[in-house]
Amino acid sequence: MKIKKNDNVAVIAGKDRGKTGLVERVFPTDSKVVITGVAVYKKSVKPTRRAPKGGIIEINAKIAVSNVAIICPSCSKITKVGYGKSGDKKIRICKKCQGSLELEKK
């Protein structure tokens, strides 16, 4: 799967088209992702230890990977993912500017 956790993506299809956000979770077997603030639905829950008051909570739904596109951190454009080599490692690159899509580890 070309999209990974903490990637900045844009929704290109569906009711939330045009919204952007970070990928929270990835489900490779289902080809779906969960994005912060996108595809939010409300669910009513009974009081539990987790939610002592209960009530209505908001949950982010899964979105198909085909409905999102990655945003390049260097050129800030929606792009496709390509692959290249950096030393002996395989890295993801932007097809438009050839910049790296990998996150800098701190």
C-alpha positions in Angstrom: 0.0 0.0 0.0 1.4 3.4 -1.0 -0.2 5.4 1.8 1.2 5.1 5.3 0.3 6.4 8.8 1.0 10.2 9.3 0.9 11.0 5.6 -0.9 14.2 4.6 -3.7 13.2 2.2 -6.6 14.9 0.3 -9.9 13.3 -0.4 -10.6 13.2 -4.1 -14.0 11.5 -4.2 -17.1 11.2 -2.1 -19.1 13.5 0.2 -15.9 14.9 1.8 -14.1 15.7 -1.5 -11.6 18.6 -1.0 -10.9 18.0 2.7 -7.4 17.2 3.8 -6.0 15.5 6.9 -3.4 13.1 8.4 -3.8 9.4 8.2 -4.5 7.9 11.6 -4.7 4.2 10.8 -4.2 2.0 7.8 -6.1 -1.2 7.0 -4.1 -2.9 4.2 -6.3 -6.0 4.0 -9.4 -3.8 3.4 -7.5 -1.1 1.4 -9.0 1.5 3.7 -7.6 4.4 5.8 -8.9 6.5 8.7 -8.2 10.2 8.3 -8.6 12.9 11.1 -11.6 15.1 10.6 -12.9 13.3 7.5 -15.9 11.0 7.2 -17.1 11.8 10.7 -20.3 10.1 11.9 -22.1 10.3 15.2 -22.9 7.3 17.4 -24.9 7.2 20.7 -23.3 5.2 23.5 -24.4 4.1 26.9 -22.4 5.1 30.0 -19.4 2.9 30.5 -16.0 3.2 32.2 -14.6 4.6 29.0 -17.4 7.2 28.5 -18.8 7.7 32.0 -21.5 10.2 30.8 -22.4 8.3 27.6 -24.2 10.4 25.0 -23.4 11.1 21.4 -19.7 10.7 20.3 -18.1 11.4 16.9 -16.1 8.7 15.2 -13.9 8.8 12.0 -15.1 6.3 9.5 -12.8 4.3 7.1 -12.3 5.6 3.6 -11.2 3.6 0.6 -7.6 4.3 -0.5 -8.8 4.9 -4.1 -10.6 8.0 -2.8 -7.6 9.7 -1.4 -4.4 11.1 -2.9 -1.2 11.9 -1.1 0.0 15.6 -0.8 3.8 16.0 -1.3 5.5 17.8 1.6 8.0 19.6 -0.6 5.8 20.9 -3.5 2.5 20.9 -1.6 0.6 19.4 -4.5 -1.6 16.3 -4.9 0.6 13.7 -6.5 1.0 10.0 -7.3 3.6 7.9 -5.5 6.7 6.6 -7.2 9.6 4.6 -5.9 13.3 5.3 -5.9 16.5 4.4 -4.1 18.3 6.3 -1.4 21.5 4.4 -0.8 20.4 0.8 -0.4 16.8 1.7 0.8 13.7 1.8 -1.3 11.9 5.2 -0.7 8.6 6.7 -1.9 9.0 9.8 -4.1 6.7 12.5 -5.6 6.0 11.9 -9.3 5.8 15.7 -9.9 8.9 17.1 -8.1 10.9 13.9 -7.4 11.0 14.9 -3.7 11.0 12.3 -0.9 7.6 11.5 0.7 9.3 9.7 3.7 8.9 11.4 7.1 12.1 12.6 8.8 12.6 10.6 12.0 13.3 12.7 15.1 
